[in-house]
Amino acid sequence: MGSHYEAPIRKPLVTGNKSYHDVSVDVARPVEGRANKQWWIVFSISLAAFLWGIGCIIYTISTGIGTWGLNKTVGWAWDITNFVWWVGIGHAGTLISAVLLLFRQKWRMGINRSAEAMTIFAVMQAGLFPLVHMGRPWLGYWVFPIPNQFGSLWVNFNSPLLWDVFAISTYLSVSLVFWWTGLLPDFAMLRDRAVKPFQKKIYALVSFGWSGRAKDWQRFEEVSLVLAGLATPLVLSVHTIVSFDFATSIIPGWHTTIFPPYFVAGAVFSGFAMVNTLLIIMRKVCNFEDYITMQHIELMNLVIMLTGSIVGVAYITELFMAWYSGVEYEQYAFLNRATGPYAWAYWSMMICNVFSPQFMWIKKLRRSIMFSFIISIVVNIGMWFERFVIIVTSLHRDYLPSSWTMFSPTFVDIGIFIGTIGFFFVLFLLYARTFPVIAQAEIKSILKSSGDKYKKTSESHE
Amino acid sequence: MSSQKVVHAFYTDDDVLLDAVKTVQDAHYHIEEVFTPFPVHGLDKALGLAPTRLAITSFMYGIVGVCVATVMMNYIMIQDWPQDIGGKPSFTYIQNMPAFVPIMFELTVFFAAHLMVLTFYMRSRLWPFKQAENPDVRTTDDHFLMEIPAGDDVEALQTLLKETGAVEINLTEKH
């Protein structure tokens, strides 16, 4: 037992006296069982929202971007707000699976599979917005470095929007192979348990014939470690580059060097909030309370508290720098944010992102499921407002007061946003019924050090 | 491959398995393969497997990625169609490089990650429609399987395996 020793002060990460076989049975249960009524209700609502979103996208593409609330002053609004919001949400998945792997944090194992799924689904939603905003999405491949039809006019590699194309596509594809490689042993477990021939066929197909040889595991662990090492700078680069979309422009309120770290912290913040939202529901619906424990939720709340505070420091630094720069345009941009016609959005952002996570200092609150759930929703709303504030309030009063205007979304703007939320939940709900939502092979490997069954026996031997 | 008799010994505990691997090797038996449901730390060393070189391949693929990015952007932005964008003319690659760093980085990661994973899949023979080769379905659940060529004295081997804590010992044909 010596090699599995873990200090008794560390709380168990798997409760309920689980053996290896129990883990397999529990992880396979949602896949092998039938969907319950709640699943169908939530799925139907999500599907309806998704279909409504598709309708709005078709309307936009067939009629034009004029169906949105954009005007000549505010040329970017909900589309880019939603894009940045979804990309940001994606960041927590990579942070949990890659950064926490490098730091050898065992608590990632209960949640990493779903967090990575969330990453992939969220980045897919994000990708929709630039594609729809192109107006002619069938020409979307023009963003790739191919010469135009006349011969040799290329994409512009000096543009942060093109950097975004490379960053987002690298991020999506690398996250996908990282996720899938980790899934192979778990799909193999489902394949070997399956009794229905169709299920067996499907899981045999997706598990790529994983057999679990000693050499395979050795390679598997090395590949996971190297992918984590690659994904860590990658995830930081993605939101850094997203922030360059703004920071490399000369718009007051956007042209700031603090943007990259501030956007990355905000992304992790909103992503962890979304992980909490999803997992608090999932642990209940799928009976995973023994794998996604109070300890996991508390640790995620602590990350939310920390990153929320970093975001708060960034907001205040921005205000200070605007004043200290002595640039009157910059000063006005921030004064207008806090006291102008969009002050309600600014203060909603401040309350949701800076004030609300501070409750997590209180142990009783951060260990309350209901409170954690509410805060996770509040943070997601706040982070949407952050992007809205940065984008719309910096644009709506430009250099010529005669062109000052307000932005109001049309039903199409709202419909596409609701549609992506629906699409996200459709994907996540389908995932929850067909994928091993807990990385069972990894959980089994920590069962002896962090499972309560083995922890109790090792303590009683002392 | 010609058919050959092998002994399959099942274990239900990773620590028992590790001790068994050492005992069996000390008795000068060759362990053909071990199938486990999760990574057992120290098993590769106990079996005497050479360290994997996948991390090194990843590093080399990364170098390929940064070279591809450099050659591509140098051709597109400097050689083929140099432009003066925002008063910043494209004369040389090195002078314009700050703007190219993000994509040089992204392509490094892209190549390093994807080509390493493809190499892993090829080396471990993993791809869609590949048939699984674990001899027993329980090895992805909670059983650990050690495969040993039967040799001449099967009785002695089976007795030894029994002593190491195997819960089940089968003599089968290897396909």
Interface residues (C-beta under 8 A of the other chain):
Chain A: M1 S3 H4 S19 Y20 H21 S24 P145 S152 L153 W154 V155 N156 F157 N158 P160 L162 W163 F166 A167 T170 S173 V174 V177 F178 T181 L184 P185 A188 M189 R191 D192 R193 A204 L205 V206 S207 F208 G209 W210 S211 G212 R213 A214 K215 D216 W217 Q218 R219 F220 E221 E222 V223 L225 V226 L227 L230 A231 P233 L234 S237 I241 F244 A441 E442 K444 S445 K448
Chain B: T12 D14 D15 E33 V34 F35 T36 P37 F38 P39 V40 H41 G42 L43 D44 L47 L49 P51 T52 L54 A55 S58 M72 M73 I76 M77 D80 W81 Q83 I85 G86 K88 N96 A99 F100 P102 I103 F105 E106 L107 V109 F110 A112 A113 H114 M116 V117 F120 Y121 R123 S124 R125 L126 W127 P128 F129 K130 Q131 A132 E133 N134 V137 R138 T139 T140 D141 D142
